[in-house]
Amino acid sequence: MPKTLAEFRELEKVQSNRRLPDFVARDVMRILQEKAWVFRRVGTSALTFRDALDGKLMNVRMPVLLIWGKADRLIPYEVALRLQRELPQAKLIGLEGCSHLVFWGMP
C-alpha cells in the first residue's frame, strides 16, 4: 500500500504507461488505505492464482471475454493464456504495448 505520492508513482509505473493527476492519485491512496484488507486479499489471490486456477473454471459454460495487456508486468500475459485454456468458452484479446490497467492504457 503506497503511503506517499512517490510510492504511488512507483506502483503506477508497474500498472500503466499513463500517469494520474496528483489529486486523483491522492484520492486513490486514501481509498486504498480505507479498504486495505480487500486489496491485500485480492493481491494475494491474483499473484498466486490459487482461487482462479483450481480446476473449477472448466465448469463455466457462458462466453467469457478476456482482455489482457501483453506488456502487463504485474500479472503476465502467460496467465491469460492459462485462463483461456481453463475456460472452455473464453475468447482472449491480447493488446500489444498495453500494461496491467487495460481500461486506462488503451481506452
N, CA, C and O atoms as a Tinker XYZ file with bonds, in Angstrom:
   428  protein
     1  N      0.831000   -1.180000    0.000000    73     2
     2  CA     0.000000    0.000000    0.000000    64     1     3
     3  C      0.880000    1.248000    0.000000    63     2     4     5
     4  O      1.654000    1.465000    0.932000    81     3
     5  N      0.764000    2.048000   -1.020000    73     3     6
     6  CA     1.581000    3.264000   -1.047000    64     5     7
     7  C      1.120000    4.258000    0.018000    63     6     8     9
     8  O     -0.077000    4.476000    0.206000    81     7
     9  N      2.083000    4.851000    0.704000    73     7    10
    10  CA     1.773000    5.825000    1.742000    64     9    11
    11  C      2.152000    7.242000    1.313000    63    10    12    13
    12  O      1.708000    8.222000    1.911000    81    11
    13  N      2.971000    7.336000    0.280000    73    11    14
    14  CA     3.377000    8.648000   -0.226000    64    13    15
    15  C      3.099000    8.704000   -1.722000    63    14    16    17
    16  O      2.908000    7.676000   -2.371000    81    15
    17  N      3.080000    9.902000   -2.251000    73    15    18
    18  CA     2.858000   10.075000   -3.684000    64    17    19
    19  C      3.979000    9.420000   -4.487000    63    18    20    21
    20  O      3.737000    8.872000   -5.563000    81    19
    21  N      5.193000    9.474000   -3.969000    73    19    22
    22  CA     6.329000    8.836000   -4.663000    64    21    23
    23  C      6.137000    7.315000   -4.718000    63    22    24    25
    24  O      6.400000    6.695000   -5.748000    81    23
    25  N      5.681000    6.713000   -3.615000    73    23    26
    26  CA     5.407000    5.273000   -3.615000    64    25    27
    27  C      4.279000    4.939000   -4.586000    63    26    28    29
    28  O      4.330000    3.928000   -5.287000    81    27
    29  N      3.260000    5.797000   -4.621000    73    27    30
    30  CA     2.149000    5.577000   -5.551000    64    29    31
    31  C      2.656000    5.606000   -6.991000    63    30    32    33
    32  O      2.251000    4.783000   -7.812000    81    31
    33  N      3.536000    6.547000   -7.292000    73    31    34
    34  CA     4.070000    6.666000   -8.661000    64    33    35
    35  C      4.851000    5.411000   -9.063000    63    34    36    37
    36  O      4.812000    5.006000  -10.224000    81    35
    37  N      5.552000    4.800000   -8.121000    73    35    38
    38  CA     6.270000    3.554000   -8.424000    64    37    39
    39  C      5.291000    2.428000   -8.741000    63    38    40    41
    40  O      5.501000    1.667000   -9.686000    81    39
    41  N      4.236000    2.323000   -7.963000    73    39    42
    42  CA     3.203000    1.324000   -8.217000    64    41    43
    43  C      2.511000    1.597000   -9.549000    63    42    44    45
    44  O      2.210000    0.676000  -10.308000    81    43
    45  N      2.270000    2.850000   -9.813000    73    43    46
    46  CA     1.610000    3.260000  -11.062000    64    45    47
    47  C      2.432000    2.845000  -12.282000    63    46    48    49
    48  O      1.867000    2.423000  -13.291000    81    47
    49  N      3.740000    2.958000  -12.201000    73    47    50
    50  CA     4.616000    2.582000  -13.318000    64    49    51
    51  C      4.476000    1.110000  -13.694000    63    50    52    53
    52  O      4.572000    0.747000  -14.866000    81    51
    53  N      4.247000    0.267000  -12.688000    73    51    54
    54  CA     4.096000   -1.168000  -12.929000    64    53    55
    55  C      2.775000   -1.459000  -13.636000    63    54    56    57
    56  O      2.674000   -2.420000  -14.399000    81    55
    57  N      1.772000   -0.637000  -13.384000    73    55    58
    58  CA     0.432000   -0.919000  -13.872000    64    57    59
    59  C      0.054000   -0.207000  -15.160000    63    58    60    61
    60  O     -0.850000   -0.660000  -15.862000    81    59
    61  N      0.711000    0.881000  -15.488000    73    59    62
    62  CA     0.267000    1.669000  -16.628000    64    61    63
    63  C      1.397000    2.530000  -17.176000    63    62    64    65
    64  O      2.363000    2.848000  -16.481000    81    63
    65  N      1.244000    2.893000  -18.437000    73    63    66
    66  CA     2.180000    3.835000  -19.055000    64    65    67
    67  C      1.696000    5.270000  -18.883000    63    66    68    69
    68  O      2.407000    6.215000  -19.225000    81    67
    69  N      0.496000    5.429000  -18.358000    73    67    70
    70  CA    -0.081000    6.754000  -18.160000    64    69    71
    71  C      0.048000    7.159000  -16.698000    63    70    72    73
    72  O      0.308000    6.326000  -15.830000    81    71
    73  N     -0.138000    8.446000  -16.439000    73    71    74
    74  CA     0.026000    8.984000  -15.087000    64    73    75
    75  C     -1.247000    9.713000  -14.656000    63    74    76    77
    76  O     -1.770000   10.554000  -15.387000    81    75
    77  N     -1.733000    9.382000  -13.466000    73    75    78
    78  CA    -2.897000   10.065000  -12.908000    64    77    79
    79  C     -2.496000   11.438000  -12.391000    63    78    80    81
    80  O     -1.370000   11.615000  -11.926000    81    79
    81  N     -3.394000   12.410000  -12.464000    73    79    82
    82  CA    -3.107000   13.703000  -11.820000    64    81    83
    83  C     -2.910000   13.502000  -10.315000    63    82    84    85
    84  O     -3.482000   12.586000   -9.723000    81    83
    85  N     -2.105000   14.358000   -9.712000    73    83    86
    86  CA    -1.788000   14.213000   -8.290000    64    85    87
    87  C     -3.031000   14.130000   -7.402000    63    86    88    89
    88  O     -3.079000   13.314000   -6.482000    81    87
    89  N     -4.050000   14.979000   -7.673000    73    87    90
    90  CA    -5.232000   14.979000   -6.812000    64    89    91
    91  C     -5.989000   13.649000   -6.914000    63    90    92    93
    92  O     -6.573000   13.198000   -5.928000    81    91
    93  N     -5.985000   13.024000   -8.079000    73    91    94
    94  CA    -6.629000   11.718000   -8.239000    64    93    95
    95  C     -5.785000   10.646000   -7.535000    63    94    96    97
    96  O     -6.328000    9.772000   -6.860000    81    95
    97  N     -4.474000   10.716000   -7.691000    73    95    98
    98  CA    -3.584000    9.745000   -7.050000    64    97    99
    99  C     -3.751000    9.787000   -5.533000    63    98   100   101
   100  O     -3.780000    8.740000   -4.886000    81    99
   101  N     -3.859000   10.980000   -4.963000    73    99   102
   102  CA    -4.052000   11.094000   -3.509000    64   101   103
   103  C     -5.387000   10.484000   -3.090000    63   102   104   105
   104  O     -5.475000    9.850000   -2.038000    81   103
   105  N     -6.424000   10.671000   -3.903000    73   103   106
   106  CA    -7.722000   10.089000   -3.588000    64   105   107
   107  C     -7.670000    8.567000   -3.686000    63   106   108   109
   108  O     -8.252000    7.874000   -2.852000    81   107
   109  N     -6.987000    8.050000   -4.685000    73   107   110
   110  CA    -6.826000    6.600000   -4.819000    64   109   111
   111  C     -6.078000    6.047000   -3.606000    63   110   112   113
   112  O     -6.452000    5.002000   -3.073000    81   111
   113  N     -5.028000    6.739000   -3.170000    73   111   114
   114  CA    -4.279000    6.295000   -1.985000    64   113   115
   115  C     -5.179000    6.267000   -0.754000    63   114   116   117
   116  O     -5.080000    5.353000    0.065000    81   115
   117  N     -6.052000    7.257000   -0.618000    73   115   118
   118  CA    -6.979000    7.293000    0.518000    64   117   119
   119  C     -7.897000    6.064000    0.489000    63   118   120   121
   120  O     -8.108000    5.417000    1.514000    81   119
   121  N     -8.434000    5.754000   -0.681000    73   119   122
   122  CA    -9.316000    4.587000   -0.815000    64   121   123
   123  C     -8.545000    3.300000   -0.547000    63   122   124   125
   124  O     -9.055000    2.395000    0.114000    81   123
   125  N     -7.323000    3.216000   -1.055000    73   123   126
   126  CA    -6.503000    2.034000   -0.800000    64   125   127
   127  C     -6.287000    1.824000    0.692000    63   126   128   129
   128  O     -6.337000    0.693000    1.176000    81   127
   129  N     -6.049000    2.903000    1.420000    73   127   130
   130  CA    -5.842000    2.788000    2.867000    64   129   131
   131  C     -7.126000    2.366000    3.582000    63   130   132   133
   132  O     -7.091000    1.541000    4.495000    81   131
   133  N     -8.261000    2.936000    3.163000    73   131   134
   134  CA    -9.542000    2.600000    3.797000    64   133   135
   135  C     -9.921000    1.137000    3.563000    63   134   136   137
   136  O    -10.485000    0.491000    4.446000    81   135
   137  N     -9.615000    0.626000    2.394000    73   135   138
   138  CA   -10.003000   -0.742000    2.014000    64   137   139
   139  C     -8.781000   -1.650000    1.901000    63   138   140   141
   140  O     -8.765000   -2.566000    1.079000    81   139
   141  N     -7.790000   -1.412000    2.694000    73   139   142
   142  CA    -6.513000   -2.129000    2.576000    64   141   143
   143  C     -6.683000   -3.636000    2.637000    63   142   144   145
   144  O     -6.041000   -4.352000    1.869000    81   143
   145  N     -7.527000   -4.137000    3.527000    73   143   146
   146  CA    -7.688000   -5.593000    3.665000    64   145   147
   147  C     -8.215000   -6.209000    2.382000    63   146   148   149
   148  O     -7.815000   -7.316000    2.020000    81   147
   149  N     -9.116000   -5.504000    1.681000    73   147   150
   150  CA    -9.665000   -6.024000    0.429000    64   149   151
   151  C     -8.568000   -6.122000   -0.617000    63   150   152   153
   152  O     -8.433000   -7.141000   -1.295000    81   151
   153  N     -7.788000   -5.064000   -0.743000    73   151   154
   154  CA    -6.738000   -5.041000   -1.752000    64   153   155
   155  C     -5.634000   -6.051000   -1.455000    63   154   156   157
   156  O     -5.056000   -6.632000   -2.374000    81   155
   157  N     -5.340000   -6.261000   -0.173000    73   155   158
   158  CA    -4.352000   -7.294000    0.185000    64   157   159
   159  C     -4.855000   -8.676000   -0.215000    63   158   160   161
   160  O     -4.097000   -9.484000   -0.752000    81   159
   161  N     -6.118000   -8.945000    0.044000    73   159   162
   162  CA    -6.702000  -10.250000   -0.295000    64   161   163
   163  C     -6.720000  -10.456000   -1.804000    63   162   164   165
   164  O     -6.337000  -11.521000   -2.288000    81   163
   165  N     -7.158000   -9.460000   -2.541000    73   163   166
   166  CA    -7.177000   -9.548000   -4.000000    64   165   167
   167  C     -5.759000   -9.723000   -4.532000    63   166   168   169
   168  O     -5.520000  -10.539000   -5.422000    81   167
   169  N     -4.834000   -8.962000   -3.991000    73   167   170
   170  CA    -3.447000   -9.062000   -4.435000    64   169   171
   171  C     -2.856000  -10.432000   -4.192000    63   170   172   173
   172  O     -2.169000  -10.974000   -5.058000    81   171
   173  N     -3.111000  -10.995000   -3.035000    73   171   174
   174  CA    -2.600000  -12.329000   -2.721000    64   173   175
   175  C     -3.204000  -13.364000   -3.655000    63   174   176   177
   176  O     -2.499000  -14.228000   -4.177000    81   175
   177  N     -4.489000  -13.274000   -3.859000    73   175   178
   178  CA    -5.178000  -14.229000   -4.740000    64   177   179
   179  C     -4.690000  -14.078000   -6.174000    63   178   180   181
   180  O     -4.430000  -15.072000   -6.852000    81   179
   181  N     -4.567000  -12.850000   -6.632000    73   179   182
   182  CA    -4.158000  -12.610000   -8.017000    64   181   183
   183  C     -2.728000  -13.067000   -8.276000    63   182   184   185
   184  O     -2.434000  -13.597000   -9.348000    81   183
   185  N     -1.851000  -12.872000   -7.325000    73   183   186
   186  CA    -0.460000  -13.237000   -7.536000    64   185   187
   187  C     -0.243000  -14.743000   -7.531000    63   186   188   189
   188  O      0.630000  -15.246000   -8.237000    81   187
   189  N     -1.023000  -15.458000   -6.748000    73   187   190
   190  CA    -0.849000  -16.907000   -6.690000    64   189   191
   191  C     -1.820000  -17.632000   -7.605000    63   190   192   193
   192  O     -1.560000  -18.765000   -8.011000    81   191
   193  N     -2.929000  -16.998000   -7.932000    73   191   194
   194  CA    -3.993000  -17.577000   -8.752000    64   193   195
   195  C     -4.543000  -18.854000   -8.150000    63   194   196   197
   196  O     -5.107000  -19.690000   -8.856000    81   195
   197  N     -4.378000  -19.003000   -6.847000    73   195   198
   198  CA    -4.874000  -20.224000   -6.212000    64   197   199
   199  C     -6.390000  -20.297000   -6.244000    63   198   200   201
   200  O     -6.949000  -21.394000   -6.254000    81   199
   201  N     -7.073000  -19.151000   -6.260000    73   199   202
   202  CA    -8.534000  -19.168000   -6.298000    64   201   203
   203  C     -9.060000  -19.400000   -7.713000    63   202   204   205
   204  O    -10.076000  -20.073000   -7.888000    81   203
   205  N     -8.393000  -18.859000   -8.709000    73   203   206
   206  CA    -8.900000  -18.927000  -10.081000    64   205   207
   207  C     -8.471000  -20.198000  -10.803000    63   206   208   209
   208  O     -9.279000  -20.802000  -11.509000    81   207
   209  N     -7.234000  -20.611000  -10.643000    73   207   210
   210  CA    -6.723000  -21.739000  -11.405000    64   209   211
   211  C     -6.732000  -23.013000  -10.556000    63   210   212   213
   212  O     -5.701000  -23.653000  -10.352000    81   211
   213  N     -7.907000  -23.357000  -10.078000    73   211   214
   214  CA    -8.039000  -24.526000   -9.215000    64   213   215
   215  C     -8.792000  -25.666000   -9.895000    63   214   216   217
   216  O     -9.217000  -26.609000   -9.228000    81   215
   217  N     -8.962000  -25.591000  -11.212000    73   215   218
   218  CA    -9.644000  -26.646000  -11.947000    64   217   219
   219  C    -11.145000  -26.462000  -12.047000    63   218   220   221
   220  O    -11.806000  -27.213000  -12.764000    81   219
   221  N    -11.700000  -25.486000  -11.351000    73   219   222
   222  CA   -13.148000  -25.283000  -11.364000    64   221   223
   223  C    -13.622000  -24.441000  -12.550000    63   222   224   225
   224  O    -14.811000  -24.434000  -12.870000    81   223
   225  N    -12.711000  -23.744000  -13.190000    73   223   226
   226  CA   -13.126000  -22.889000  -14.308000    64   225   227
   227  C    -13.677000  -23.687000  -15.485000    63   226   228   229
   228  O    -14.432000  -23.147000  -16.294000    81   227
   229  N    -13.317000  -24.951000  -15.593000    73   227   230
   230  CA   -13.844000  -25.794000  -16.670000    64   229   231
   231  C    -15.369000  -25.903000  -16.593000    63   230   232   233
   232  O    -16.020000  -26.240000  -17.581000    81   231
   233  N    -15.937000  -25.618000  -15.414000    73   231   234
   234  CA   -17.390000  -25.698000  -15.246000    64   233   235
   235  C    -18.122000  -24.475000  -15.785000    63   234   236   237
   236  O    -19.345000  -24.498000  -15.922000    81   235
   237  N    -17.397000  -23.420000  -16.088000    73   235   238
   238  CA   -18.026000  -22.206000  -16.625000    64   237   239
   239  C    -18.425000  -22.471000  -18.067000    63   238   240   241
   240  O    -17.583000  -22.841000  -18.886000    81   239
   241  N    -19.688000  -22.286000  -18.383000    73   239   242
   242  CA   -20.190000  -22.575000  -19.735000    64   241   243
   243  C    -20.597000  -21.327000  -20.502000    63   242   244   245
   244  O    -20.865000  -21.398000  -21.701000    81   243
   245  N    -20.645000  -20.201000  -19.834000    73   243   246
   246  CA   -21.030000  -18.968000  -20.520000    64   245   247
   247  C    -19.834000  -18.397000  -21.281000    63   246   248   249
   248  O    -18.689000  -18.687000  -20.934000    81   247
   249  N    -20.082000  -17.599000  -22.303000    73   247   250
   250  CA   -18.967000  -16.960000  -23.013000    64   249   251
   251  C    -18.197000  -16.028000  -22.068000    63   250   252   253
   252  O    -18.786000  -15.350000  -21.226000    81   251
   253  N    -16.891000  -16.010000  -22.227000    73   251   254
   254  CA   -16.025000  -15.163000  -21.404000    64   253   255
   255  C    -15.088000  -14.415000  -22.337000    63   254   256   257
   256  O    -14.474000  -15.009000  -23.222000    81   255
   257  N    -14.983000  -13.114000  -22.134000    73   255   258
   258  CA   -14.049000  -12.301000  -22.911000    64   257   259
   259  C    -12.922000  -11.864000  -21.987000    63   258   260   261
   260  O    -13.152000  -11.164000  -21.001000    81   259
   261  N    -11.708000  -12.279000  -22.310000    73   259   262
   262  CA   -10.518000  -11.871000  -21.569000    64   261   263
   263  C     -9.809000  -10.810000  -22.384000    63   262   264   265
   264  O     -9.436000  -11.055000  -23.531000    81   263
   265  N     -9.620000   -9.652000  -21.816000    73   263   266
   266  CA    -8.877000   -8.576000  -22.473000    64   265   267
   267  C     -7.655000   -8.328000  -21.612000    63   266   268   269
   268  O     -7.777000   -7.962000  -20.443000    81   267
   269  N     -6.464000   -8.529000  -22.191000    73   267   270
   270  CA    -5.233000   -8.529000  -21.395000    64   269   271
   271  C     -4.151000   -7.736000  -22.111000    63   270   272   273
   272  O     -3.988000   -7.849000  -23.326000    81   271
   273  N     -3.425000   -6.945000  -21.363000    73   271   274
   274  CA    -2.275000   -6.249000  -21.914000    64   273   275
   275  C     -1.089000   -7.185000  -22.041000    63   274   276   277
   276  O     -0.675000   -7.813000  -21.066000    81   275
   277  N     -0.545000   -7.276000  -23.243000    73   275   278
   278  CA     0.595000   -8.172000  -23.444000    64   277   279
   279  C      1.861000   -7.679000  -22.738000    63   278   280   281
   280  O      2.802000   -8.447000  -22.538000    81   279
   281  N      1.879000   -6.410000  -22.367000    73   279   282
   282  CA     3.034000   -5.853000  -21.651000    64   281   283
   283  C      2.758000   -5.743000  -20.147000    63   282   284   285
   284  O      3.427000   -4.980000  -19.450000    81   283
   285  N      1.789000   -6.492000  -19.651000    73   283   286
   286  CA     1.438000   -6.468000  -18.227000    64   285   287
   287  C      2.614000   -6.997000  -17.411000    63   286   288   289
   288  O      3.020000   -8.149000  -17.565000    81   287
   289  N      3.159000   -6.138000  -16.539000    73   287   290
   290  CA     4.288000   -6.527000  -15.697000    64   289   291
   291  C      3.817000   -7.025000  -14.332000    63   290   292   293
   292  O      4.604000   -7.598000  -13.578000    81   291
   293  N      2.554000   -6.812000  -14.013000    73   291   294
   294  CA     2.032000   -7.238000  -12.716000    64   293   295
   295  C      1.505000   -8.672000  -12.786000    63   294   296   297
   296  O      1.854000   -9.507000  -11.951000    81   295
   297  N      0.669000   -8.953000  -13.777000    73   295   298
   298  CA     0.157000  -10.312000  -13.999000    64   297   299
   299  C      0.425000  -10.630000  -15.468000    63   298   300   301
   300  O     -0.320000  -10.181000  -16.340000    81   299
   301  N      1.466000  -11.390000  -15.752000    73   299   302
   302  CA     1.934000  -11.601000  -17.122000    64   301   303
   303  C      0.886000  -12.203000  -18.057000    63   302   304   305
   304  O     -0.050000  -12.872000  -17.619000    81   303
   305  N      1.062000  -11.955000  -19.327000    73   303   306
   306  CA     0.161000  -12.437000  -20.370000    64   305   307
   307  C      0.055000  -13.961000  -20.359000    63   306   308   309
   308  O     -0.976000  -14.507000  -20.752000    81   307
   309  N      1.085000  -14.641000  -19.924000    73   307   310
   310  CA     1.042000  -16.099000  -19.845000    64   309   311
   311  C     -0.106000  -16.580000  -18.949000    63   310   312   313
   312  O     -0.666000  -17.654000  -19.170000    81   311
   313  N     -0.446000  -15.786000  -17.951000    73   311   314
   314  CA    -1.569000  -16.134000  -17.079000    64   313   315
   315  C     -2.871000  -16.081000  -17.874000    63   314   316   317
   316  O     -3.744000  -16.929000  -17.688000    81   315
   317  N     -3.007000  -15.101000  -18.750000    73   315   318
   318  CA    -4.193000  -15.013000  -19.604000    64   317   319
   319  C     -4.315000  -16.244000  -20.488000    63   318   320   321
   320  O     -5.413000  -16.756000  -20.703000    81   319
   321  N     -3.190000  -16.715000  -20.995000    73   319   322
   322  CA    -3.209000  -17.918000  -21.822000    64   321   323
   323  C     -3.655000  -19.135000  -21.005000    63   322   324   325
   324  O     -4.387000  -19.987000  -21.509000    81   323
   325  N     -3.218000  -19.214000  -19.756000    73   323   326
   326  CA    -3.652000  -20.309000  -18.868000    64   325   327
   327  C     -5.151000  -20.218000  -18.585000    63   326   328   329
   328  O     -5.858000  -21.225000  -18.597000    81   327
   329  N     -5.622000  -18.998000  -18.332000    73   327   330
   330  CA    -7.053000  -18.817000  -18.090000    64   329   331
   331  C     -7.874000  -19.223000  -19.310000    63   330   332   333
   332  O     -8.920000  -19.861000  -19.185000    81   331
   333  N     -7.391000  -18.849000  -20.479000    73   331   334
   334  CA    -8.099000  -19.204000  -21.707000    64   333   335
   335  C     -8.190000  -20.727000  -21.859000    63   334   336   337
   336  O     -9.224000  -21.253000  -22.271000    81   335
   337  N     -7.120000  -21.418000  -21.531000    73   335   338
   338  CA    -7.137000  -22.893000  -21.617000    64   337   339
   339  C     -8.138000  -23.495000  -20.626000    63   338   340   341
   340  O     -8.776000  -24.505000  -20.923000    81   339
   341  N     -8.273000  -22.880000  -19.457000    73   339   342
   342  CA    -9.155000  -23.424000  -18.422000    64   341   343
   343  C    -10.617000  -23.017000  -18.589000    63   342   344   345
   344  O    -11.505000  -23.654000  -18.022000    81   343
   345  N    -10.870000  -21.974000  -19.354000    73   343   346
   346  CA   -12.240000  -21.524000  -19.592000    64   345   347
   347  C    -12.661000  -21.963000  -20.991000    63   346   348   349
   348  O    -12.191000  -21.390000  -21.973000    81   347
   349  N    -13.521000  -22.948000  -21.107000    73   347   350
   350  CA   -13.846000  -23.515000  -22.418000    64   349   351
   351  C    -14.491000  -22.532000  -23.394000    63   350   352   353
   352  O    -14.353000  -22.695000  -24.606000    81   351
   353  N    -15.185000  -21.525000  -22.893000    73   351   354
   354  CA   -15.871000  -20.573000  -23.769000    64   353   355
   355  C    -15.118000  -19.250000  -23.910000    63   354   356   357
   356  O    -15.681000  -18.271000  -24.400000    81   355
   357  N    -13.872000  -19.208000  -23.493000    73   355   358
   358  CA   -13.155000  -17.932000  -23.444000    64   357   359
   359  C    -12.598000  -17.526000  -24.801000    63   358   360   361
   360  O    -12.109000  -18.343000  -25.582000    81   359
   361  N    -12.696000  -16.233000  -25.039000    73   359   362
   362  CA   -12.010000  -15.606000  -26.163000    64   361   363
   363  C    -11.018000  -14.630000  -25.539000    63   362   364   365
   364  O    -11.380000  -13.841000  -24.667000    81   363
   365  N     -9.778000  -14.686000  -25.984000    73   363   366
   366  CA    -8.725000  -13.831000  -25.436000    64   365   367
   367  C     -8.313000  -12.794000  -26.466000    63   366   368   369
   368  O     -7.997000  -13.124000  -27.609000    81   367
   369  N     -8.321000  -11.541000  -26.045000    73   367   370
   370  CA    -7.798000  -10.455000  -26.867000    64   369   371
   371  C     -6.589000   -9.890000  -26.136000    63   370   372   373
   372  O     -6.718000   -9.326000  -25.049000    81   371
   373  N     -5.413000  -10.044000  -26.738000    73   371   374
   374  CA    -4.185000   -9.512000  -26.165000    64   373   375
   375  C     -3.828000   -8.202000  -26.844000    63   374   376   377
   376  O     -3.762000   -8.133000  -28.071000    81   375
   377  N     -3.600000   -7.172000  -26.060000    73   375   378
   378  CA    -3.315000   -5.842000  -26.592000    64   377   379
   379  C     -1.816000   -5.547000  -26.528000    63   378   380   381
   380  O     -1.232000   -5.467000  -25.447000    81   379
   381  N     -1.217000   -5.391000  -27.686000    73   379   382
   382  CA     0.213000   -5.080000  -27.784000    64   381   383
   383  C      0.509000   -3.727000  -27.134000    63   382   384   385
   384  O     -0.238000   -2.766000  -27.312000    81   383
   385  N      1.597000   -3.667000  -26.386000    73   383   386
   386  CA     2.044000   -2.409000  -25.788000    64   385   387
   387  C      1.198000   -1.925000  -24.627000    63   386   388   389
   388  O      1.413000   -0.824000  -24.120000    81   387
   389  N      0.247000   -2.728000  -24.203000    73   387   390
   390  CA    -0.641000   -2.332000  -23.107000    64   389   391
   391  C     -0.210000   -3.068000  -21.836000    63   390   392   393
   392  O      0.139000   -4.247000  -21.876000    81   391
   393  N     -0.239000   -2.360000  -20.726000    73   391   394
   394  CA     0.177000   -2.971000  -19.462000    64   393   395
   395  C     -1.045000   -3.406000  -18.651000    63   394   396   397
   396  O     -2.077000   -3.745000  -19.231000    81   395
   397  N     -0.945000   -3.403000  -17.342000    73   395   398
   398  CA    -1.931000   -4.019000  -16.468000    64   397   399
   399  C     -3.312000   -3.355000  -16.517000    63   398   400   401
   400  O     -4.328000   -4.049000  -16.576000    81   399
   401  N     -3.356000   -2.053000  -16.495000    73   399   402
   402  CA    -4.647000   -1.357000  -16.471000    64   401   403
   403  C     -5.121000   -1.094000  -17.902000    63   402   404   405
   404  O     -4.947000    0.001000  -18.437000    81   403
   405  N     -5.716000   -2.109000  -18.504000    73   403   406
   406  CA    -6.123000   -2.047000  -19.902000    64   405   407
   407  C     -7.055000   -0.872000  -20.160000    63   406   408   409
   408  O     -6.887000   -0.151000  -21.143000    81   407
   409  N     -8.030000   -0.676000  -19.290000    73   407   410
   410  CA    -9.004000    0.406000  -19.483000    64   409   411
   411  C     -8.363000    1.777000  -19.429000    63   410   412   413
   412  O     -8.892000    2.735000  -19.993000    81   411
   413  N     -7.232000    1.881000  -18.756000    73   411   414
   414  CA    -6.529000    3.161000  -18.627000    64   413   415
   415  C     -5.502000    3.310000  -19.737000    63   414   416   417
   416  O     -5.327000    4.400000  -20.282000    81   415
   417  N     -4.823000    2.222000  -20.075000    73   415   418
   418  CA    -3.760000    2.285000  -21.077000    64   417   419
   419  C     -4.257000    2.304000  -22.513000    63   418   420   421
   420  O     -3.591000    2.854000  -23.390000    81   419
   421  N     -5.424000    1.709000  -22.767000    73   419   422
   422  CA    -5.973000    1.625000  -24.125000    64   421   423
   423  C     -7.477000    1.868000  -24.094000    63   422   424   425
   424  O     -8.255000    0.964000  -24.398000    81   423
   425  N     -7.895000    3.079000  -23.732000    73   423   426
   426  CA    -9.342000    3.324000  -23.635000    64   425   427
   427  C    -10.015000    3.187000  -24.987000    63   426   428
   428  O    -11.229000    3.360000  -25.093000    81   427
